[in-house]
Amino acid sequence: MNRRQWLTRSAAAAGTAGLPWLLPKTAAAQPEAGKLAPLKITDVRTVLTAPAGIRLVVVKVSTSEPGLYGLGCATFTQRARAVETAVDKYLRPFLVGKDPLAIEDVWQSSFVSSYWRNGPVLGNALSGVDMALWDILGKRANMPVHQLLGGKCRKAVDTYRHASGETFQDVEKAARELMAQGQRYVRVQVAVPGLSTYGSGPKGRKEDGTAGANARHQVWEPRPYVRTVPKLFEHLRKQLGDEVELMHDVHERIPPALAFQLCKDLEPYKLYFLEDPFSPEDIGYFEKLRPQTSTPLAMGELFNNPNEWVPLVSGRLIDFIRIHISQVGGLTMARKVASLCEFFAVRTAWHGPGDVSPVGHAANVHLDLATPNFGIQEARAFTQAEQDVFPGCPELKDGYYWANDKPGLGIDLDEKLAAKFPVRDDPPFDYRWGNVRLRDGSVVKP
């Protein structure tokens, strides 16, 4: 018996479908029955919509397979039109004709396609494409994205939501309402009389803390705020007890010296975390703060560049990473960040307010499900309009986000309905940030 006869007989005995390497070269070279045809990107475009009054940017990537497309979140709500231009005018011609399943290659090539990189406009534009490619891959494989990322580490995703008010009693009431809905984690913010306070303000303020169009020339002073917040937590611990986990967002509005004081003053109240005690420009202070406080620290909402978060993670200077996934380039980058954090006992707490589209929330949830070092997910209750425009939104129930098991990200977009909620381009909305000032007129970081 010659070698060819032996190979053919062995392959037949073993089952050639399972062991194609045993077949003669001529047979192995034959295309497999039912093999899917290669894919190409045929179109990349943005869809801007505002079903909850917040400007959202969604990217739709179409492919050469009829009916196969993916959706991604590219929401940079303060500069939505800039992202729209980056996607439609620059990334689209760069990507049409490429393989949508070559996700890493598309990410790396798009990242350097404008030469200048690590900015929020490119990050969000790239994120919209990247999430859409993961969505396409899941649909092609007939699997949810969390399965592609390694499978579930948990059944559902623990969340926190926002409770705010004009007075301590208002905050307490809002927190109790969330606790009655099953929330075990609550972020609390309170107004400081006479001052513009992040996360709390006039009645009608949205859950994400935005105040609407009339937000120019607001006055802010850090010392009254730093004196007020510990008193809020003292009140809440007495009234709510220790069962609910509480957190607070400084939102980088105070000088580093006062951040040190606030962290120490909050230690008796056992926060789940204190968010953004410093601005990204002042992250060098974390090395000084970490040895001085036991208050858990969360940081990263405004990060764009790995050089901002890598030292904080590798130095074990923070406890939670809070990046806005679309800001840093989508799932491809965020899963790498999560893996880096795992080796330094830093947990994830991805940014997730109203200016993350439901598509972005779906991506957050899929990554949360597959991340062993997951900590908590910022969440919101989607309006009915959002659920109508984005069928398949993650379900918020009993304090958890639940993902459906549909292929891809499990979420769709009704473009005709989305068009009924056009984005606003009025200047007051654009200028809400950058107009908070001290009494002497100095600009305060937002």
Contacts in CASP RR format, 6 or more apart in sequence:
PFRMAT RR
TARGET T0000
AUTHOR 0000-0000-0000
METHOD contacts of the structure
MODEL  1
MNRRQWLTRSAAAAGTAGLPWLLPKTAAAQPEAGKLAPLKITDVRTVLTA
PAGIRLVVVKVSTSEPGLYGLGCATFTQRARAVETAVDKYLRPFLVGKDP
LAIEDVWQSSFVSSYWRNGPVLGNALSGVDMALWDILGKRANMPVHQLLG
GKCRKAVDTYRHASGETFQDVEKAARELMAQGQRYVRVQVAVPGLSTYGS
GPKGRKEDGTAGANARHQVWEPRPYVRTVPKLFEHLRKQLGDEVELMHDV
HERIPPALAFQLCKDLEPYKLYFLEDPFSPEDIGYFEKLRPQTSTPLAMG
ELFNNPNEWVPLVSGRLIDFIRIHISQVGGLTMARKVASLCEFFAVRTAW
HGPGDVSPVGHAANVHLDLATPNFGIQEARAFTQAEQDVFPGCPELKDGY
YWANDKPGLGIDLDEKLAAKFPVRDDPPFDYRWGNVRLRDGSVVKP
1 9 0 8 1.000
4 24 0 8 1.000
7 22 0 8 1.000
7 23 0 8 1.000
7 24 0 8 1.000
8 23 0 8 1.000
8 24 0 8 1.000
10 22 0 8 1.000
11 19 0 8 1.000
11 22 0 8 1.000
11 23 0 8 1.000
14 22 0 8 1.000
16 22 0 8 1.000
16 23 0 8 1.000
16 27 0 8 1.000
20 28 0 8 1.000
21 28 0 8 1.000
36 140 0 8 1.000
37 64 0 8 1.000
37 65 0 8 1.000
38 99 0 8 1.000
39 63 0 8 1.000
39 64 0 8 1.000
39 65 0 8 1.000
39 68 0 8 1.000
39 99 0 8 1.000
39 100 0 8 1.000
39 101 0 8 1.000
39 136 0 8 1.000
39 140 0 8 1.000
40 63 0 8 1.000
40 64 0 8 1.000
40 97 0 8 1.000
40 98 0 8 1.000
40 99 0 8 1.000
40 100 0 8 1.000
41 61 0 8 1.000
41 62 0 8 1.000
41 63 0 8 1.000
41 64 0 8 1.000
41 95 0 8 1.000
41 96 0 8 1.000
41 97 0 8 1.000
41 98 0 8 1.000
41 99 0 8 1.000
41 100 0 8 1.000
42 62 0 8 1.000
42 63 0 8 1.000
42 64 0 8 1.000
42 96 0 8 1.000
42 97 0 8 1.000
43 60 0 8 1.000
43 61 0 8 1.000
43 62 0 8 1.000
43 92 0 8 1.000
43 96 0 8 1.000
44 59 0 8 1.000
44 60 0 8 1.000
44 61 0 8 1.000
44 62 0 8 1.000
44 87 0 8 1.000
44 88 0 8 1.000
44 91 0 8 1.000
44 92 0 8 1.000
44 95 0 8 1.000
44 96 0 8 1.000
44 129 0 8 1.000
45 59 0 8 1.000
45 60 0 8 1.000
45 87 0 8 1.000
45 88 0 8 1.000
45 92 0 8 1.000
46 57 0 8 1.000
46 58 0 8 1.000
46 59 0 8 1.000
46 60 0 8 1.000
46 74 0 8 1.000
46 83 0 8 1.000
46 84 0 8 1.000
46 87 0 8 1.000
46 88 0 8 1.000
47 57 0 8 1.000
47 58 0 8 1.000
47 59 0 8 1.000
47 60 0 8 1.000
47 413 0 8 1.000
47 415 0 8 1.000
47 418 0 8 1.000
48 55 0 8 1.000
48 56 0 8 1.000
48 57 0 8 1.000
48 58 0 8 1.000
48 80 0 8 1.000
48 84 0 8 1.000
48 422 0 8 1.000
48 423 0 8 1.000
49 56 0 8 1.000
49 58 0 8 1.000
49 389 0 8 1.000
49 418 0 8 1.000
49 419 0 8 1.000
49 421 0 8 1.000
49 422 0 8 1.000
49 423 0 8 1.000
50 56 0 8 1.000
50 421 0 8 1.000
50 422 0 8 1.000
50 423 0 8 1.000
50 424 0 8 1.000
51 383 0 8 1.000
51 385 0 8 1.000
51 386 0 8 1.000
51 388 0 8 1.000
51 389 0 8 1.000
51 390 0 8 1.000
51 418 0 8 1.000
51 421 0 8 1.000
52 206 0 8 1.000
52 354 0 8 1.000
52 382 0 8 1.000
52 383 0 8 1.000
52 385 0 8 1.000
52 386 0 8 1.000
53 421 0 8 1.000
53 424 0 8 1.000
54 77 0 8 1.000
54 206 0 8 1.000
54 208 0 8 1.000
54 210 0 8 1.000
54 354 0 8 1.000
54 355 0 8 1.000
55 75 0 8 1.000
55 77 0 8 1.000
55 80 0 8 1.000
55 355 0 8 1.000
55 423 0 8 1.000
55 424 0 8 1.000
55 429 0 8 1.000
56 73 0 8 1.000
56 75 0 8 1.000
56 77 0 8 1.000
56 80 0 8 1.000
56 355 0 8 1.000
56 357 0 8 1.000
56 423 0 8 1.000
57 73 0 8 1.000
57 74 0 8 1.000
57 75 0 8 1.000
57 76 0 8 1.000
57 77 0 8 1.000
57 80 0 8 1.000
57 83 0 8 1.000
57 84 0 8 1.000
57 87 0 8 1.000
57 124 0 8 1.000
57 128 0 8 1.000
57 357 0 8 1.000
58 71 0 8 1.000
58 72 0 8 1.000
58 73 0 8 1.000
58 74 0 8 1.000
58 75 0 8 1.000
58 128 0 8 1.000
58 357 0 8 1.000
58 359 0 8 1.000
58 413 0 8 1.000
58 418 0 8 1.000
59 71 0 8 1.000
59 72 0 8 1.000
59 73 0 8 1.000
59 74 0 8 1.000
59 87 0 8 1.000
59 125 0 8 1.000
59 128 0 8 1.000
59 129 0 8 1.000
59 131 0 8 1.000
59 132 0 8 1.000
60 69 0 8 1.000
60 70 0 8 1.000
60 71 0 8 1.000
60 72 0 8 1.000
60 132 0 8 1.000
60 413 0 8 1.000
61 69 0 8 1.000
61 70 0 8 1.000
61 71 0 8 1.000
61 72 0 8 1.000
61 95 0 8 1.000
61 100 0 8 1.000
61 129 0 8 1.000
61 132 0 8 1.000
61 133 0 8 1.000
61 136 0 8 1.000
62 68 0 8 1.000
62 69 0 8 1.000
62 70 0 8 1.000
63 69 0 8 1.000
63 100 0 8 1.000
63 136 0 8 1.000
65 140 0 8 1.000
68 136 0 8 1.000
68 139 0 8 1.000
68 140 0 8 1.000
69 132 0 8 1.000
69 136 0 8 1.000
70 132 0 8 1.000
70 133 0 8 1.000
70 135 0 8 1.000
70 136 0 8 1.000
70 139 0 8 1.000
70 409 0 8 1.000
71 131 0 8 1.000
71 132 0 8 1.000
71 135 0 8 1.000
71 359 0 8 1.000
71 409 0 8 1.000
71 411 0 8 1.000
71 412 0 8 1.000
71 413 0 8 1.000
72 127 0 8 1.000
72 128 0 8 1.000
72 129 0 8 1.000
72 130 0 8 1.000
72 131 0 8 1.000
72 132 0 8 1.000
72 135 0 8 1.000
72 357 0 8 1.000
72 359 0 8 1.000
72 360 0 8 1.000
72 363 0 8 1.000
72 409 0 8 1.000
73 127 0 8 1.000
73 128 0 8 1.000
73 131 0 8 1.000
73 325 0 8 1.000
73 326 0 8 1.000
73 356 0 8 1.000
73 357 0 8 1.000
73 359 0 8 1.000
73 360 0 8 1.000
73 363 0 8 1.000
74 83 0 8 1.000
74 87 0 8 1.000
74 124 0 8 1.000
74 125 0 8 1.000
74 127 0 8 1.000
74 128 0 8 1.000
74 129 0 8 1.000
74 326 0 8 1.000
75 83 0 8 1.000
75 124 0 8 1.000
75 326 0 8 1.000
75 355 0 8 1.000
75 356 0 8 1.000
75 357 0 8 1.000
75 360 0 8 1.000
76 82 0 8 1.000
76 83 0 8 1.000
76 120 0 8 1.000
76 121 0 8 1.000
76 124 0 8 1.000
76 326 0 8 1.000
76 327 0 8 1.000
77 355 0 8 1.000
78 430 0 8 1.000
78 433 0 8 1.000
79 120 0 8 1.000
79 121 0 8 1.000
80 423 0 8 1.000
81 425 0 8 1.000
82 121 0 8 1.000
83 121 0 8 1.000
83 124 0 8 1.000
83 125 0 8 1.000
86 121 0 8 1.000
86 122 0 8 1.000
86 124 0 8 1.000
86 125 0 8 1.000
87 125 0 8 1.000
87 128 0 8 1.000
87 129 0 8 1.000
90 113 0 8 1.000
90 114 0 8 1.000
90 125 0 8 1.000
91 110 0 8 1.000
91 113 0 8 1.000
91 125 0 8 1.000
91 126 0 8 1.000
91 129 0 8 1.000
94 109 0 8 1.000
94 110 0 8 1.000
94 113 0 8 1.000
95 106 0 8 1.000
95 110 0 8 1.000
95 129 0 8 1.000
98 106 0 8 1.000
99 105 0 8 1.000
99 106 0 8 1.000
100 106 0 8 1.000
100 133 0 8 1.000
100 136 0 8 1.000
100 137 0 8 1.000
101 133 0 8 1.000
101 136 0 8 1.000
101 137 0 8 1.000
101 140 0 8 1.000
103 130 0 8 1.000
103 133 0 8 1.000
103 134 0 8 1.000
103 137 0 8 1.000
103 332 0 8 1.000
104 332 0 8 1.000
106 129 0 8 1.000
106 130 0 8 1.000
106 133 0 8 1.000
107 126 0 8 1.000
107 130 0 8 1.000
107 329 0 8 1.000
107 332 0 8 1.000
107 333 0 8 1.000
110 126 0 8 1.000
110 129 0 8 1.000
111 117 0 8 1.000
111 122 0 8 1.000
111 126 0 8 1.000
114 122 0 8 1.000
116 122 0 8 1.000
118 304 0 8 1.000
118 305 0 8 1.000
118 306 0 8 1.000
119 304 0 8 1.000
119 305 0 8 1.000
120 304 0 8 1.000
120 327 0 8 1.000
123 304 0 8 1.000
123 326 0 8 1.000
123 327 0 8 1.000
123 328 0 8 1.000
123 329 0 8 1.000
123 330 0 8 1.000
124 326 0 8 1.000
124 327 0 8 1.000
124 329 0 8 1.000
126 329 0 8 1.000
126 330 0 8 1.000
127 325 0 8 1.000
127 326 0 8 1.000
127 327 0 8 1.000
127 328 0 8 1.000
127 329 0 8 1.000
127 330 0 8 1.000
128 326 0 8 1.000
128 329 0 8 1.000
128 330 0 8 1.000
130 329 0 8 1.000
130 330 0 8 1.000
130 331 0 8 1.000
130 332 0 8 1.000
130 333 0 8 1.000
131 326 0 8 1.000
131 330 0 8 1.000
131 331 0 8 1.000
131 359 0 8 1.000
131 360 0 8 1.000
131 363 0 8 1.000
131 409 0 8 1.000
134 145 0 8 1.000
134 148 0 8 1.000
134 331 0 8 1.000
134 332 0 8 1.000
134 363 0 8 1.000
134 408 0 8 1.000
134 409 0 8 1.000
135 145 0 8 1.000
135 408 0 8 1.000
135 409 0 8 1.000
135 410 0 8 1.000
136 408 0 8 1.000
137 145 0 8 1.000
137 148 0 8 1.000
137 408 0 8 1.000
138 144 0 8 1.000
138 145 0 8 1.000
138 148 0 8 1.000
138 407 0 8 1.000
138 408 0 8 1.000
139 407 0 8 1.000
139 408 0 8 1.000
141 148 0 8 1.000
141 407 0 8 1.000
142 407 0 8 1.000
143 407 0 8 1.000
143 408 0 8 1.000
144 366 0 8 1.000
144 403 0 8 1.000
144 404 0 8 1.000
144 405 0 8 1.000
144 406 0 8 1.000
144 407 0 8 1.000
144 408 0 8 1.000
144 409 0 8 1.000
144 410 0 8 1.000
145 331 0 8 1.000
145 363 0 8 1.000
145 366 0 8 1.000
145 408 0 8 1.000
145 409 0 8 1.000
146 152 0 8 1.000
146 365 0 8 1.000
146 366 0 8 1.000
146 367 0 8 1.000
146 369 0 8 1.000
146 370 0 8 1.000
146 403 0 8 1.000
149 331 0 8 1.000
149 335 0 8 1.000
149 366 0 8 1.000
149 367 0 8 1.000
149 370 0 8 1.000
150 370 0 8 1.000
151 369 0 8 1.000
151 370 0 8 1.000
152 369 0 8 1.000
152 370 0 8 1.000
153 369 0 8 1.000
153 370 0 8 1.000
153 371 0 8 1.000
153 372 0 8 1.000
153 374 0 8 1.000
154 368 0 8 1.000
154 369 0 8 1.000
154 374 0 8 1.000
156 369 0 8 1.000
156 400 0 8 1.000
156 401 0 8 1.000
156 402 0 8 1.000
156 403 0 8 1.000
157 365 0 8 1.000
157 368 0 8 1.000
157 369 0 8 1.000
157 374 0 8 1.000
157 377 0 8 1.000
157 394 0 8 1.000
157 400 0 8 1.000
157 401 0 8 1.000
157 402 0 8 1.000
157 403 0 8 1.000
158 184 0 8 1.000
158 185 0 8 1.000
158 375 0 8 1.000
158 376 0 8 1.000
158 377 0 8 1.000
158 399 0 8 1.000
158 400 0 8 1.000
159 183 0 8 1.000
159 185 0 8 1.000
159 376 0 8 1.000
159 377 0 8 1.000
159 378 0 8 1.000
159 379 0 8 1.000
159 396 0 8 1.000
159 399 0 8 1.000
159 400 0 8 1.000
159 401 0 8 1.000
160 183 0 8 1.000
160 185 0 8 1.000
160 186 0 8 1.000
160 187 0 8 1.000
160 245 0 8 1.000
160 247 0 8 1.000
160 272 0 8 1.000
160 376 0 8 1.000
160 377 0 8 1.000
160 378 0 8 1.000
160 379 0 8 1.000
161 178 0 8 1.000
161 183 0 8 1.000
161 185 0 8 1.000
161 186 0 8 1.000
161 187 0 8 1.000
161 207 0 8 1.000
161 378 0 8 1.000
161 379 0 8 1.000
161 380 0 8 1.000
161 381 0 8 1.000
162 186 0 8 1.000
162 187 0 8 1.000
162 189 0 8 1.000
162 199 0 8 1.000
162 207 0 8 1.000
162 208 0 8 1.000
162 209 0 8 1.000
162 353 0 8 1.000
163 171 0 8 1.000
163 174 0 8 1.000
163 175 0 8 1.000
163 177 0 8 1.000
163 178 0 8 1.000
163 186 0 8 1.000
163 187 0 8 1.000
163 188 0 8 1.000
163 189 0 8 1.000
164 170 0 8 1.000
164 171 0 8 1.000
164 174 0 8 1.000
164 188 0 8 1.000
164 189 0 8 1.000
164 190 0 8 1.000
164 191 0 8 1.000
164 199 0 8 1.000
164 200 0 8 1.000
164 201 0 8 1.000
164 205 0 8 1.000
164 209 0 8 1.000
165 171 0 8 1.000
165 174 0 8 1.000
165 189 0 8 1.000
165 190 0 8 1.000
165 191 0 8 1.000
165 200 0 8 1.000
165 201 0 8 1.000
166 190 0 8 1.000
166 191 0 8 1.000
166 200 0 8 1.000
166 201 0 8 1.000
166 203 0 8 1.000
167 190 0 8 1.000
167 191 0 8 1.000
168 190 0 8 1.000
168 231 0 8 1.000
168 232 0 8 1.000
168 235 0 8 1.000
168 236 0 8 1.000
170 190 0 8 1.000
171 188 0 8 1.000
171 189 0 8 1.000
171 190 0 8 1.000
171 200 0 8 1.000
171 232 0 8 1.000
171 236 0 8 1.000
172 235 0 8 1.000
172 236 0 8 1.000
172 239 0 8 1.000
172 240 0 8 1.000
175 186 0 8 1.000
175 188 0 8 1.000
175 236 0 8 1.000
175 240 0 8 1.000
175 244 0 8 1.000
175 246 0 8 1.000
176 240 0 8 1.000
178 186 0 8 1.000
179 186 0 8 1.000
179 240 0 8 1.000
179 244 0 8 1.000
181 398 0 8 1.000
181 399 0 8 1.000
182 398 0 8 1.000
182 399 0 8 1.000
183 244 0 8 1.000
183 399 0 8 1.000
184 243 0 8 1.000
184 244 0 8 1.000
184 245 0 8 1.000
184 399 0 8 1.000
185 244 0 8 1.000
185 245 0 8 1.000
185 247 0 8 1.000
185 272 0 8 1.000
185 376 0 8 1.000
186 244 0 8 1.000
186 245 0 8 1.000
186 246 0 8 1.000
186 247 0 8 1.000
187 246 0 8 1.000
187 247 0 8 1.000
187 248 0 8 1.000
187 249 0 8 1.000
187 275 0 8 1.000
187 378 0 8 1.000
188 232 0 8 1.000
188 233 0 8 1.000
188 236 0 8 1.000
188 246 0 8 1.000
188 247 0 8 1.000
188 248 0 8 1.000
189 197 0 8 1.000
189 198 0 8 1.000
189 199 0 8 1.000
189 200 0 8 1.000
189 248 0 8 1.000
189 249 0 8 1.000
190 197 0 8 1.000
190 200 0 8 1.000
190 228 0 8 1.000
190 229 0 8 1.000
190 232 0 8 1.000
191 197 0 8 1.000
191 200 0 8 1.000
191 201 0 8 1.000
192 224 0 8 1.000
192 225 0 8 1.000
192 228 0 8 1.000
194 219 0 8 1.000
195 219 0 8 1.000
195 220 0 8 1.000
195 221 0 8 1.000
195 224 0 8 1.000
195 225 0 8 1.000
196 218 0 8 1.000
196 219 0 8 1.000
196 220 0 8 1.000
196 436 0 8 1.000
197 220 0 8 1.000
197 225 0 8 1.000
198 209 0 8 1.000
198 249 0 8 1.000
198 251 0 8 1.000
198 253 0 8 1.000
198 446 0 8 1.000
199 205 0 8 1.000
199 209 0 8 1.000
199 249 0 8 1.000
199 251 0 8 1.000
200 209 0 8 1.000
201 211 0 8 1.000
202 211 0 8 1.000
205 211 0 8 1.000
206 212 0 8 1.000
206 354 0 8 1.000
207 353 0 8 1.000
207 354 0 8 1.000
207 380 0 8 1.000
207 381 0 8 1.000
208 353 0 8 1.000
208 354 0 8 1.000
208 355 0 8 1.000
208 380 0 8 1.000
209 353 0 8 1.000
210 432 0 8 1.000
211 432 0 8 1.000
212 428 0 8 1.000
212 429 0 8 1.000
212 432 0 8 1.000
213 426 0 8 1.000
213 428 0 8 1.000
213 429 0 8 1.000
213 432 0 8 1.000
214 428 0 8 1.000
215 428 0 8 1.000
215 431 0 8 1.000
215 432 0 8 1.000
215 435 0 8 1.000
216 428 0 8 1.000
216 431 0 8 1.000
216 432 0 8 1.000
216 435 0 8 1.000
217 435 0 8 1.000
217 437 0 8 1.000
218 435 0 8 1.000
218 436 0 8 1.000
218 437 0 8 1.000
219 436 0 8 1.000
219 437 0 8 1.000
219 438 0 8 1.000
219 439 0 8 1.000
220 253 0 8 1.000
220 436 0 8 1.000
220 437 0 8 1.000
220 438 0 8 1.000
220 444 0 8 1.000
221 438 0 8 1.000
221 439 0 8 1.000
222 253 0 8 1.000
222 254 0 8 1.000
222 255 0 8 1.000
222 258 0 8 1.000
223 258 0 8 1.000
225 253 0 8 1.000
225 254 0 8 1.000
226 254 0 8 1.000
226 258 0 8 1.000
226 261 0 8 1.000
226 262 0 8 1.000
226 265 0 8 1.000
229 248 0 8 1.000
229 262 0 8 1.000
229 265 0 8 1.000
229 266 0 8 1.000
230 262 0 8 1.000
230 265 0 8 1.000
230 266 0 8 1.000
230 269 0 8 1.000
233 246 0 8 1.000
233 248 0 8 1.000
233 266 0 8 1.000
233 269 0 8 1.000
233 271 0 8 1.000
234 268 0 8 1.000
234 269 0 8 1.000
236 246 0 8 1.000
236 269 0 8 1.000
237 246 0 8 1.000
237 269 0 8 1.000
240 246 0 8 1.000
242 270 0 8 1.000
245 272 0 8 1.000
246 269 0 8 1.000
246 271 0 8 1.000
246 272 0 8 1.000
247 271 0 8 1.000
247 272 0 8 1.000
247 273 0 8 1.000
247 274 0 8 1.000
247 275 0 8 1.000
247 298 0 8 1.000
248 266 0 8 1.000
248 271 0 8 1.000
248 274 0 8 1.000
248 275 0 8 1.000
249 275 0 8 1.000
249 276 0 8 1.000
250 259 0 8 1.000
250 262 0 8 1.000
250 274 0 8 1.000
250 275 0 8 1.000
250 276 0 8 1.000
250 277 0 8 1.000
251 275 0 8 1.000
251 276 0 8 1.000
251 446 0 8 1.000
252 276 0 8 1.000
252 277 0 8 1.000
252 278 0 8 1.000
252 279 0 8 1.000
252 280 0 8 1.000
252 282 0 8 1.000
252 302 0 8 1.000
252 445 0 8 1.000
252 446 0 8 1.000
253 436 0 8 1.000
253 444 0 8 1.000
253 445 0 8 1.000
253 446 0 8 1.000
254 262 0 8 1.000
254 277 0 8 1.000
256 278 0 8 1.000
256 282 0 8 1.000
256 285 0 8 1.000
259 277 0 8 1.000
259 278 0 8 1.000
259 285 0 8 1.000
259 289 0 8 1.000
260 288 0 8 1.000
260 289 0 8 1.000
260 292 0 8 1.000
260 293 0 8 1.000
262 274 0 8 1.000
262 277 0 8 1.000
263 274 0 8 1.000
263 277 0 8 1.000
263 289 0 8 1.000
263 292 0 8 1.000
263 293 0 8 1.000
263 295 0 8 1.000
263 297 0 8 1.000
264 292 0 8 1.000
264 293 0 8 1.000
264 295 0 8 1.000
266 274 0 8 1.000
266 295 0 8 1.000
267 293 0 8 1.000
267 294 0 8 1.000
267 295 0 8 1.000
271 295 0 8 1.000
271 296 0 8 1.000
272 296 0 8 1.000
272 376 0 8 1.000
273 295 0 8 1.000
273 296 0 8 1.000
273 297 0 8 1.000
273 298 0 8 1.000
273 319 0 8 1.000
273 320 0 8 1.000
273 349 0 8 1.000
274 295 0 8 1.000
274 296 0 8 1.000
274 297 0 8 1.000
274 298 0 8 1.000
275 298 0 8 1.000
275 299 0 8 1.000
275 301 0 8 1.000
275 320 0 8 1.000
275 322 0 8 1.000
276 298 0 8 1.000
276 299 0 8 1.000
276 300 0 8 1.000
276 301 0 8 1.000
276 302 0 8 1.000
276 322 0 8 1.000
277 289 0 8 1.000
277 297 0 8 1.000
277 299 0 8 1.000
278 284 0 8 1.000
278 285 0 8 1.000
278 286 0 8 1.000
278 289 0 8 1.000
278 299 0 8 1.000
279 302 0 8 1.000
279 445 0 8 1.000
280 300 0 8 1.000
280 302 0 8 1.000
280 303 0 8 1.000
280 308 0 8 1.000
283 299 0 8 1.000
283 308 0 8 1.000
283 311 0 8 1.000
283 312 0 8 1.000
286 297 0 8 1.000
286 299 0 8 1.000
286 312 0 8 1.000
286 317 0 8 1.000
286 318 0 8 1.000
287 317 0 8 1.000
289 297 0 8 1.000
289 317 0 8 1.000
290 297 0 8 1.000
290 316 0 8 1.000
290 317 0 8 1.000
296 319 0 8 1.000
296 320 0 8 1.000
297 317 0 8 1.000
297 318 0 8 1.000
297 319 0 8 1.000
297 320 0 8 1.000
298 318 0 8 1.000
298 319 0 8 1.000
298 320 0 8 1.000
298 321 0 8 1.000
298 322 0 8 1.000
298 349 0 8 1.000
299 309 0 8 1.000
299 312 0 8 1.000
299 318 0 8 1.000
299 320 0 8 1.000
299 321 0 8 1.000
299 322 0 8 1.000
300 308 0 8 1.000
300 309 0 8 1.000
300 321 0 8 1.000
300 322 0 8 1.000
300 323 0 8 1.000
300 324 0 8 1.000
300 351 0 8 1.000
301 322 0 8 1.000
301 323 0 8 1.000
301 324 0 8 1.000
301 351 0 8 1.000
302 324 0 8 1.000
302 327 0 8 1.000
303 309 0 8 1.000
303 323 0 8 1.000
303 324 0 8 1.000
303 327 0 8 1.000
303 328 0 8 1.000
304 327 0 8 1.000
304 328 0 8 1.000
309 321 0 8 1.000
309 323 0 8 1.000
309 337 0 8 1.000
310 340 0 8 1.000
311 317 0 8 1.000
312 318 0 8 1.000
313 321 0 8 1.000
313 340 0 8 1.000
313 341 0 8 1.000
313 344 0 8 1.000
313 346 0 8 1.000
314 340 0 8 1.000
314 344 0 8 1.000
315 344 0 8 1.000
316 344 0 8 1.000
316 345 0 8 1.000
316 346 0 8 1.000
318 346 0 8 1.000
319 346 0 8 1.000
319 347 0 8 1.000
320 346 0 8 1.000
320 347 0 8 1.000
320 348 0 8 1.000
320 349 0 8 1.000
320 375 0 8 1.000
320 376 0 8 1.000
321 337 0 8 1.000
321 338 0 8 1.000
321 341 0 8 1.000
321 346 0 8 1.000
321 347 0 8 1.000
321 348 0 8 1.000
321 349 0 8 1.000
322 349 0 8 1.000
322 350 0 8 1.000
322 351 0 8 1.000
323 334 0 8 1.000
323 337 0 8 1.000
323 350 0 8 1.000
323 351 0 8 1.000
324 350 0 8 1.000
324 351 0 8 1.000
324 352 0 8 1.000
324 356 0 8 1.000
325 331 0 8 1.000
325 333 0 8 1.000
325 334 0 8 1.000
325 350 0 8 1.000
325 351 0 8 1.000
325 356 0 8 1.000
325 360 0 8 1.000
325 363 0 8 1.000
325 364 0 8 1.000
325 367 0 8 1.000
326 356 0 8 1.000
326 360 0 8 1.000
327 351 0 8 1.000
328 334 0 8 1.000
328 337 0 8 1.000
330 363 0 8 1.000
331 363 0 8 1.000
331 366 0 8 1.000
331 367 0 8 1.000
334 350 0 8 1.000
334 367 0 8 1.000
335 367 0 8 1.000
335 371 0 8 1.000
338 348 0 8 1.000
338 367 0 8 1.000
338 371 0 8 1.000
338 373 0 8 1.000
341 347 0 8 1.000
341 348 0 8 1.000
341 373 0 8 1.000
342 371 0 8 1.000
342 372 0 8 1.000
342 373 0 8 1.000
345 373 0 8 1.000
346 373 0 8 1.000
347 373 0 8 1.000
347 374 0 8 1.000
347 375 0 8 1.000
347 376 0 8 1.000
348 367 0 8 1.000
348 368 0 8 1.000
348 371 0 8 1.000
348 373 0 8 1.000
348 374 0 8 1.000
348 375 0 8 1.000
349 375 0 8 1.000
349 376 0 8 1.000
349 377 0 8 1.000
349 378 0 8 1.000
350 364 0 8 1.000
350 367 0 8 1.000
350 368 0 8 1.000
350 377 0 8 1.000
350 378 0 8 1.000
351 378 0 8 1.000
352 361 0 8 1.000
352 364 0 8 1.000
352 377 0 8 1.000
352 378 0 8 1.000
352 379 0 8 1.000
352 380 0 8 1.000
353 378 0 8 1.000
353 380 0 8 1.000
354 380 0 8 1.000
356 364 0 8 1.000
357 390 0 8 1.000
358 382 0 8 1.000
358 386 0 8 1.000
358 387 0 8 1.000
358 389 0 8 1.000
358 390 0 8 1.000
358 392 0 8 1.000
358 393 0 8 1.000
358 394 0 8 1.000
358 411 0 8 1.000
359 390 0 8 1.000
359 409 0 8 1.000
359 411 0 8 1.000
359 413 0 8 1.000
361 379 0 8 1.000
361 380 0 8 1.000
361 382 0 8 1.000
361 393 0 8 1.000
361 394 0 8 1.000
361 401 0 8 1.000
362 392 0 8 1.000
362 393 0 8 1.000
362 394 0 8 1.000
362 403 0 8 1.000
362 409 0 8 1.000
362 410 0 8 1.000
362 411 0 8 1.000
363 409 0 8 1.000
364 377 0 8 1.000
365 377 0 8 1.000
365 394 0 8 1.000
365 401 0 8 1.000
365 403 0 8 1.000
366 403 0 8 1.000
366 409 0 8 1.000
368 374 0 8 1.000
368 377 0 8 1.000
368 401 0 8 1.000
369 403 0 8 1.000
377 401 0 8 1.000
379 396 0 8 1.000
379 399 0 8 1.000
379 401 0 8 1.000
380 396 0 8 1.000
381 396 0 8 1.000
382 390 0 8 1.000
382 393 0 8 1.000
382 396 0 8 1.000
385 421 0 8 1.000
386 393 0 8 1.000
387 393 0 8 1.000
388 414 0 8 1.000
388 417 0 8 1.000
389 413 0 8 1.000
389 414 0 8 1.000
389 417 0 8 1.000
389 418 0 8 1.000
389 421 0 8 1.000
390 411 0 8 1.000
390 412 0 8 1.000
390 413 0 8 1.000
390 414 0 8 1.000
391 411 0 8 1.000
391 412 0 8 1.000
391 414 0 8 1.000
392 404 0 8 1.000
392 406 0 8 1.000
392 410 0 8 1.000
392 411 0 8 1.000
392 412 0 8 1.000
393 411 0 8 1.000
394 401 0 8 1.000
394 402 0 8 1.000
394 403 0 8 1.000
394 411 0 8 1.000
395 401 0 8 1.000
395 402 0 8 1.000
395 404 0 8 1.000
396 402 0 8 1.000
403 410 0 8 1.000
404 410 0 8 1.000
433 446 0 8 1.000
434 443 0 8 1.000
434 444 0 8 1.000
434 446 0 8 1.000
436 443 0 8 1.000
436 444 0 8 1.000
436 446 0 8 1.000
437 443 0 8 1.000
437 444 0 8 1.000
438 444 0 8 1.000
END
